[in-house]
């Protein structure tokens, strides 16, 4: 039970705010995996998140507080662990119904 309580303390709430598709704020950032003008891939306390769009730029990063601010045109925000799970399920199901 002690281990569960310690793990629970490490989990923070994650907040993602998109304002007019031009500004994205995300909390609980641990690390930026990659970034360019079309895509940011960031590791958070929940999973890896991919932010896609156009003319994306990092406006502010505070790893101590876990906050990231991105400007540009935001098109898509995806939790990548769910994509992997979907692909595995589809792969398994497609094998059964071939």
N, C-alpha and C positions, 0 to 999 in steps of 0.2 A: 504494500500500500504506500510505503514511503517513496518508492520509485515513481509511482503514478503521480503523486503530489508534486514531486520535483519536475517531472515532465510538463505537468500542467502549468507550473510557474513560468516555464520557458516559452509557452505559447502566448503570443500577443494577438490582439485583434488586428486585422488587416483592413485598412480603409483605402479604397480606390475612388478618386473623384475625378470626373471628366467634366470640364467646363466648355460648353459650346464647341466641342470637338477640337479645340485649339490648345487645351492645356490639360495635362494629366498629372495628378498627384497620387503617389502610392506610398503606403507606410509598410513597415516590417521588412525592409530591404536588407539582405545580407551581403549581396555581391552582384555586380553587373557582369554577366557572362560575355555579352557582346553588344555592340551598338553601332549603328550607322544611320544615315538619313531616312532609311525605310523601315528599320526594325531595331527594337531593344529587346534583349533577352536578359531577364533579371531573376536571381535566386531570392526567394522570400522565405519567411518562416513557414508558409503553407506549402509552397511548391515553386516550380519555375514558371514564370509568367512571360509571355511574348506580347509585346506591344508593337503593332504594325501601323504604318501611315506614310505620310509624305513630309519631307523637310523637317524630320524630327531632330530635336537638339536637346541636350541636357541643360536645363536652366539652373538646377541646384541639386546637389547631392550631399547628404549628411549621413554617413554610415554609422556614426556613433548613435544617432537617434533613429536611423533606419528609414530616412525619408528621401524620396526622389521626386523631382519635378521635371516634366518633359513638356516642351513646346513643339508646335507643328500641327499638322492635320492628323488627328487620331482616327484610324479606320477600324481597328480590331484590338481586343484584349483577350488573350486565351491562356488558361491554365494548361500547361503542356502535359502534366501527368494524366489528365482526363483523356487527352488525345491518344496517348499511348495505350491506355486501357481500352478505348474504343477500337483501336486498330487490332489489338490482340483478340478481342471478342469477335470482330468481323472476320478475322483470319480463321478462327476456330469454326465459326458458323458456316463460312463459305466452304470449308473442307467437308463438313458434314453433308451439305446439300449439293455437292457436285455430282 
